[in-house]
Amino acid sequence: MTSSPEIPLLLRAARGEVLDRPPVWMMRQAGRYMKVYRDLRDKYPGFRERSENPEIAIEISLQPWRAFQPDGVIMFSDILTPLPGIGIDFDIVESKGPLFETPIRTQAQVDQLHPLHPEESLPFIKTILQSLRAEVGNQSTVLGFVGAPWTLAAYAIEGKSSKNYSVIKGMAFSEPAMLHQFLSKLADAIATYVRYQIDCGAQVVQMFDSWAGELSPQDYEVFALPYQQQVVRQVKETHPDTPLILYISGSAGVLERMGKSGVDLVSVDWTVDMAEARQRLGKDMNVQGNIDPGVLFGSHDVIRQRILDTIRKAGNRGHILNLGHGVLVGTPEDNVRFFFETAKQADQLMAVH
Ligand code: CP3
């Protein structure tokens, strides 16, 4: 076992080390299930105001850190945040979600998009990431994140959250050349953004291709995977040592293909058994996730069992304990606290349960 106490646990797991217990964090660990977040939201009602004003975004990012001391602190932001910087405006509206006044539907609109200059359009990200690093030191790992090309294109083309993705699929299956150009421009912008986040202090970056599981495996290989690879390839050219994680919702049908993206860890949802996910991904891939966020509405006994079960199945090498998707609205905060406390005692608990 490598012993390197000055390197935080999550970073060591992301690099494939064997550890006594897996590090633990949660997707959407900052947000509406926390009362302190809802109170702050009442004061600053606009999502973009909260996420693009560094003082507020830092405060929100640190709310779960102060409450639960997770091994990973993710910056408070959104996957859509870089889009205005390439010429696509959006807003996030309470109870409606993301809204785009002018969805991307024509070749002329794709032609008008411009490259991302993050120093100019995303200066607040630098303040947020630098402050988070200064605040948590070696006690935790600071995570940045981005959306993947397919998922960002889905929002920009549909114009809002979608149930069946008929507009983007209509484009994929009638005007593929235009969609490919859009995806490629997004991939370049996202790679630039990942590099910027790392330069500003992100120690691990997670790429959310949340809706790539809506594609058939055949179409995933055409419209999602090549653009994940484009992002990863560009980032690894300049920042080969920063671990990258890929998350997809409903990923059981494309799990092996996720491994081909070039990332260092695959974040699995709960539609696949963790032991099977390990087998399907092979021994060289690190893993994260898998616990149904709905378990956090259950009893402490069930929460403890699922944590230990996941650790037994994933093992203690290259494993980050996490949920299979974000914390759900309405999740009892006490259960989130119990989850973190239990996860941190997992090495002792494994012996007795
Ligand atoms: O994990 C964290 O703590 C960081 C915060 C975070 C947010 N969005 C804040 C947010 C992260 C990692 C995201 C990523 C994100 N955003 C994804 C990928 C993750 C996933 O869920 O698959 C996606 C698809 C989005 C797009 C998005 N942003 C949607 C669909 C919505 C509305 C969802 C809803 O439940 O209303 C948002 C808004 C959003 N982003 C909220 C938060 C906390 C809720 C709005 C609010 O609090 O005012």
Boltz pocket constraint, residues with backbone or C-beta under 6 A from the ligand:
constraints:
  - pocket:
      binder: B
      contacts: [[A, 26], [A, 27], [A, 28], [A, 29], [A, 30], [A, 31], [A, 32], [A, 41], [A, 45], [A, 47], [A, 74], [A, 75], [A, 76], [A, 77], [A, 78], [A, 79], [A, 80], [A, 92], [A, 93], [A, 94], [A, 95], [A, 96], [A, 97], [A, 98], [A, 145], [A, 161], [A, 208], [A, 210], [A, 249], [A, 326]]
      max_distance: 6.0
